[in-house]
Amino acid sequence: MRLRIHSFIIMLSLMFIFVVTAAYSAETRGLRVMAKETSSGQPKEVKIYNNSYAVIIGIDQYENLAFDQQLAYPVRDAKGVAQALINNFIFDRVITLYNNEATKNNIMKVLLGVLSRETTKEDAVLIFWAGHGYTEKTAFGDLGYLIPYDGTFNTVELYKNISMTTLRDDISKKIPAKHVFFVIDACYGGLLASTRGTIRQSFRDYNYLKEITKESVRQVLTAGNKDQEVLDDGPRGHSVFAGRFIELLENSRDFITATEISTLLKEKVFSDAKARNHIQTPQYGELFGLGDFVFIPLSTQQRYKGDMPDESMKNDTSIRPNAIQTKLSAKDYYMKAIKAGTYYDKIQSLQKAISLEPDYFDAYVLLGRTFLKLSKYQKAVEAFEKALTLKDSLEIHYELGRTYRVLGDNQNATEHLTLASKSKNYIGQQALKLLDLMK
């Protein structure tokens, strides 16, 4: 009997410890910032979220669109935003979908599946989209769409796209997170923000942060209004909107709210566009709620878990989580280039490989061939010439010969093709045919 009582007391003690520990963990975990209390002038800690998530979508190559409807910047912009977030702010999970990964099914699986399942009412979600947008005029008003990789501009197949209505009425309500911030870099994307525009001031004191962390919100920032095309060729090789957004993220040394970013971005983008005789006015609004999304800097809490796929997605190769970057070797980047789905990705990986290993012969060869496919002949020549300084190769002499021939430099073309013709395989035969054509 005494043994039973003793065991019962031990069990009660363990249960008490467990409950206290759980309560303490719930109270102490989460993302916090320091803000000054106006009345006392003293800094105080504010808990903002338990966890923060980001979904980054970039599409510049479309399965069902014509060649002249393909884009050049969105994937580059999306990757720039993802890197700026990882390098400067705390995000527990960053999910990226680029080009053929960004099908309508995969996007909806993340937005309506993963986020609705994983996030809680104490979390935050940022959703960034770079790609095509489309506005359809109807007798009863405008309908807006974002175009996924497998989407279309065909008016009888617009069901293949993601409507602004779906974002507003389904996705924004299905995700349980307290704060959700949509950032849309797409032509004609302003229809989403125009559902309810507001102008309000953002404060940086303790009391303001306490208030906005109590309230839920769904905020929207778009690159332009519903009738505007948005500009490319902006800061550091990004679109004007994405370039300025990345710039703000990288230059922030403290927490920054969605309202602050929207105000600053509207001014900078409008000014940039005006200097190029174009009108582009980013639009901001709230779909509902009174809160304010907060970007929490790494300088506040050095915490990043990376992106670990859940069990249901481990075998889904079409959804590629983006974990915090680890140090890769030159060979790793070379292999990434071989597997890359776009020429831009291939070039980026090869240039990174070369920066790590300046005498990487194979990387220069592949870089030259990639430039050839893009009709960037002078850059191809530079890559092949560098490869030849590392290793004399009849194959590279052939590549240089045919490239110089396209450029109209017959002297250099003849020199390299003559050397390549000494090869005893098909390269020699091809070199001889080109030499005959040049006579």
Summary of the structure (lengths in Angstrom):
residues: 439
radius of gyration: 27.0
end to end distance: 109.4
largest distance: 109.4
contacts: 1476
relative contact order: 0.10
helix: 49%
strand: 18%
